[in-house]
């Protein structure tokens, strides 16, 4: 069991996907990070305004206070995104952190680049979270306001940490 836990996520088109997955991970999986990293390409879309605050509010609800950081990557530089995530993961892994990767909100190319970079370096995240909605339409609401039976949290790695 790791005392040091990191949660890495990717800002995408939906702030709700970002925040709701984090909320679901805390509630359903009891994965409590000591550090949260939000990878964002602020030149492509509006930056993480409100997102960091949202992570703080959700964390507070669960009685935790993780360090929340953003990592800015160039717009459309997917290999660079993978390299940046790899650099972070090497640092975290080397310092004894369990690593959870949230792939729900990120752009596909950024996610694939990050996963490929981690795999090529032999770093397997302890958890790879994906929150799917069993609805044909996007539901732009906070996690607790969406019926739980519409939301399924998957752990694609599912290793104990």
C-alpha positions in Angstrom: 0.0 0.0 0.0 1.5 3.3 -1.1 1.2 6.4 1.2 2.2 8.6 -1.7 -0.3 8.7 -4.5 -0.4 10.8 -7.6 -3.4 11.4 -9.9 -2.7 12.6 -13.5 -5.5 13.8 -15.7 -5.9 15.7 -19.0 -8.0 18.8 -19.5 -10.2 18.2 -22.6 -13.3 19.8 -23.9 -15.4 19.1 -20.9 -14.6 20.4 -17.4 -17.4 18.1 -16.1 -15.6 15.0 -17.4 -12.4 16.1 -15.6 -14.1 16.9 -12.3 -16.7 14.1 -12.3 -14.1 11.4 -12.8 -12.0 12.7 -9.9 -15.1 12.8 -7.8 -16.0 9.2 -8.8 -12.5 8.0 -8.1 -12.6 9.4 -4.6 -16.1 8.1 -3.9 -16.0 4.7 -5.5 -12.4 3.6 -5.5 -11.2 5.4 -2.4 -8.0 6.4 -4.3 -6.9 9.4 -2.3 -4.0 11.3 -4.0 -1.5 13.4 -2.2 -0.8 15.2 -5.5 -3.0 16.0 -8.5 -1.6 17.0 -11.9 -3.8 18.5 -14.7 -2.2 18.4 -18.1 -3.6 21.2 -20.2 -3.0 22.8 -23.5 -4.2 26.3 -22.7 -3.4 27.7 -26.1 -6.0 25.4 -27.7 -8.9 26.1 -25.3 -9.7 28.1 -22.3 -7.3 27.2 -19.5 -8.0 25.5 -16.3 -9.8 28.4 -14.8 -12.2 27.0 -12.2 -10.9 23.5 -12.7 -8.2 23.8 -10.0 -10.8 25.4 -7.7 -13.2 22.5 -8.5 -10.6 19.9 -7.6 -10.0 21.8 -4.3 -13.7 21.8 -3.5 -14.2 18.1 -4.3 -11.0 17.3 -2.3 -12.3 19.3 0.7 -15.6 17.3 0.6 -13.5 14.2 1.2 -11.4 15.7 3.9 -8.2 15.8 1.9 -5.9 18.6 0.7 -3.7 17.3 -2.2 -1.2 19.5 -3.9 -2.9 20.5 -7.2 -0.7 21.5 -10.1 -1.2 22.2 -13.8 1.2 21.2 -16.5 0.9 23.3 -19.7 1.8 21.6 -23.0 1.9 23.1 -26.5 -1.4 22.9 -28.4 -1.4 19.9 -30.7 2.1 18.7 -29.7 1.0 15.2 -28.8 4.5 13.6 -28.7 5.6 16.5 -26.4 2.6 15.8 -24.2 3.7 12.1 -23.9 7.2 13.2 -23.1 6.0 15.6 -20.4 3.8 12.9 -18.8 6.7 10.5 -19.0 9.0 13.0 -17.3 6.5 13.5 -14.5 5.8 9.8 -14.1 9.5 9.0 -13.9 9.9 11.5 -11.2 6.9 10.2 -9.3 7.8 6.6 -9.8 11.3 7.2 -8.7 10.1 8.8 -5.5 7.8 5.9 -4.6 4.4 7.2 -5.7 1.6 5.1 -6.9 0.3 6.6 -10.1 -3.3 6.9 -11.3 -3.9 8.1 -14.9 -7.4 9.5 -15.7 -8.0 9.2 -19.4 -11.7 10.3 -19.4 -11.5 13.9 -20.4 -8.3 14.0 -22.6 -7.9 14.2 -26.3 -7.3 10.7 -27.8 -4.0 11.6 -29.3 -2.7 13.0 -26.1 -3.8 9.9 -24.1 -2.2 7.5 -26.7 1.0 9.5 -26.7 1.2 9.5 -22.9 0.4 5.7 -22.6 2.9 4.9 -25.4 5.6 6.9 -23.7 4.9 5.2 -20.3 4.9 1.8 -21.9 8.1 2.3 -23.8 9.8 3.3 -20.5 8.3 0.3 -18.6 6.2 2.5 -16.3 2.8 0.9 -15.7 0.3 3.2 -13.9 -1.3 1.5 -10.9 -4.7 2.7 -12.1 -6.0 3.9 -15.5 -9.5 5.4 -14.8 -12.2 6.0 -17.4 -15.7 7.2 -16.4 -18.3 6.2 -19.0 -21.8 7.5 -19.3 -24.5 5.1 -20.2 -26.3 7.8 -22.1 -26.2 8.9 -25.7 -25.9 12.6 -24.8 -23.4 14.5 -22.8 -24.7 15.4 -19.3 -23.1 18.7 -18.3 -23.8 18.4 -14.6 -21.8 17.6 -11.4 -21.2 13.9 -10.6 -23.7 13.7 -7.7 -26.5 15.2 -9.9 -26.2 12.5 -12.6 -27.9 9.2 -11.7 -25.2 6.8 -10.5 -26.6 4.0 -12.7 -25.7 6.1 -15.8 -22.1 6.3 -14.7 -19.6 3.4 -14.8 -16.1 4.0 -13.5 -13.6 1.6 -15.0 -10.1 0.9 -13.8 -8.3 -0.4 -16.9 -5.1 -1.2 -15.1 -6.6 -2.3 -11.8 -3.4 -2.9 -9.8 -3.4 -2.5 -6.1 -1.7 0.7 -4.9 
